[in-house]
């Protein structure tokens, strides 16, 4: 579970670097489902 959290943190940091908002990330994840 800890590994997953680390992946999430990296993903969110990457998204922030790209200028994406949390909403953008949520929409992206929903489109991947």
BALOSE-841172 format. One record per atom (N, C-alpha, C, O): residue in one letter; x, y, z; residue number from 1. Coordinates in pm, whole numbers, plus 50000, padded with zeros to 5 digits. Example, Ala and Ser with C-alpha at 12.3 -4.5 7.8 and 13.67 -1.06 7.14 Angstrom:
REM BALOSE-841172
  semar     xx     yy     zz  miba
      A  51319  49431  50780     1
      A  51230  49550  50780     1
      A  51320  49670  50780     1
      A  51424  49668  50846     1
      S  51285  49775  50708     2
      S  51367  49894  50714     2
      S  51290  50003  50787     2
      S  51341  50114  50804     2
REM end
This chain:
REM BALOSE-841172
  semar     xx     yy     zz  miba
      X  50083  49880  50000     1
      X  50000  50000  50000     1
      X  50087  50126  50000     1
      X  50055  50227  49937     1
      X  50198  50116  50072     2
      X  50287  50232  50079     2
      X  50345  50265  49942     2
      X  50363  50382  49906     2
      X  50373  50160  49865     3
      X  50429  50180  49731     3
      X  50329  50256  49644     3
      X  50368  50345  49568     3
      X  50203  50221  49656     4
      X  50099  50287  49578     4
      X  50094  50435  49613     4
      X  50081  50520  49525     4
      X  50103  50465  49742     5
      X  50100  50604  49787     5
      X  50215  50682  49724     5
      X  50198  50796  49680     5
      X  50331  50619  49720     6
      X  50447  50687  49663     6
      X  50424  50715  49515     6
      X  50456  50823  49465     6
      X  50367  50617  49445     7
      X  50336  50637  49303     7
      X  50239  50753  49286     7
      X  50253  50834  49195     7
      X  50140  50759  49374     8
      X  50040  50867  49368     8
      X  50105  51002  49385     8
      X  50077  51097  49312     8
      X  50194  51011  49485     9
      X  50262  51138  49512     9
      X  50344  51180  49391     9
      X  50343  51296  49352     9
      X  50414  51084  49331    10
      X  50494  51116  49212    10
      X  50403  51161  49099    10
      X  50435  51257  49028    10
      X  50291  51093  49083    11
      X  50197  51128  48977    11
      X  50144  51269  48996    11
      X  50138  51347  48901    11
      X  50107  51302  49118    12
      X  50054  51435  49147    12
      X  50160  51542  49128    12
      X  50131  51651  49078    12
      X  50283  51513  49168    13
      X  50391  51609  49150    13
      X  50417  51631  49001    13
      X  50438  51744  48958    13
      X  50415  51524  48924    14
      X  50433  51533  48780    14
      X  50323  51618  48718    14
      X  50349  51703  48634    14
      X  50201  51593  48761    15
      X  50087  51669  48710    15
      X  50104  51817  48743    15
      X  50075  51903  48659    15
      X  50151  51847  48863    16
      X  50172  51985  48902    16
      X  50278  52050  48815    16
      X  50265  52165  48775    16
      X  50384  51974  48785    17
      X  50491  52024  48699    17
      X  50437  52059  48561    17
      X  50483  52154  48498    17
      X  50338  51982  48516    18
      X  50281  52005  48384    18
      X  50172  52111  48388    18
      X  50116  52147  48284    18
      X  50142  52161  48508    19
      X  50042  52266  48520    19
      X  49901  52213  48524    19
      X  49805  52287  48497    19
      X  49886  52086  48557    20
      X  49752  52029  48565    20
      X  49695  52050  48705    20
      X  49768  52049  48804    20
      X  49566  52071  48711    21
      X  49501  52084  48840    21
      X  49455  51947  48888    21
      X  49457  51850  48812    21
      X  49414  51939  49013    22
      X  49365  51813  49068    22
      X  49243  51767  48989    22
      X  49224  51647  48968    22
      X  49161  51861  48945    23
      X  49043  51827  48864    23
      X  49086  51760  48734    23
      X  49027  51661  48692    23
      X  49189  51815  48670    24
      X  49239  51756  48545    24
      X  49283  51612  48569    24
      X  49255  51523  48489    24
      X  49353  51591  48679    25
      X  49401  51457  48711    25
      X  49284  51362  48733    25
      X  49284  51249  48686    25
      X  49183  51411  48806    26
      X  49066  51327  48833    26
      X  48996  51289  48703    26
      X  48959  51173  48684    26
      X  48979  51386  48615    27
      X  48914  51358  48487    27
      X  48995  51258  48406    27
      X  48940  51168  48343    27
      X  49127  51274  48409    28
      X  49215  51184  48336    28
      X  49200  51041  48388    28
      X  49190  50946  48310    28
      X  49199  51026  48520    29
      X  49187  50893  48579    29
      X  49052  50831  48547    29
      X  49043  50711  48522    29
      X  48947  50912  48548    30
      X  48814  50860  48517    30
      X  48807  50815  48372    30
      X  48739  50717  48339    30
      X  48878  50885  48285    31
      X  48876  50848  48143    31
      X  48957  50720  48120    31
      X  48939  50653  48019    31
      X  49045  50686  48213    32
      X  49127  50565  48200    32
      X  49051  50442  48246    32
      X  49085  50330  48207    32
      X  48950  50461  48327    33
      X  48876  50346  48381    33
      X  48812  50261  48274    33
      X  48747  50161  48304    33
REM end
